[in-house]
Amino acid sequence: MITADAARDLARRFAAGNAEDSRLSEFRSEYPALRFYACSEDDIPPRLSPWVAADGVAVYLVDAGQHCLSLTRDPQHACGLVFAVDAGE
């Protein structure tokens, strides 16, 4: 399980980095049990609020417990993080 503080730190690092793919690869190396994804905030349904946010990056929790990926608010069920970048950033 990942903590909200760790997710905020990863969001800050994601926002500060240059190459999206290399940041995600770095995160996967550090947290091999978690999945990491990136998208635009526009790709996330507007009715959902982020779990945490930092530096223009919203972080959502991914749950794969029902055979399909979905977003969750429960860190106990999360298997990964989605970093959603504000389209205006």
Secondary structure, 3 states (H helix, E strand, C coil): CCCHHHHHHHHHHHHHCCCHHHHHHHHHHHCCCCEEEEEEHHHCCCCCCCCEEECCEEEEEEECCCCCCEEECCCCCCCEEEEEECCCC
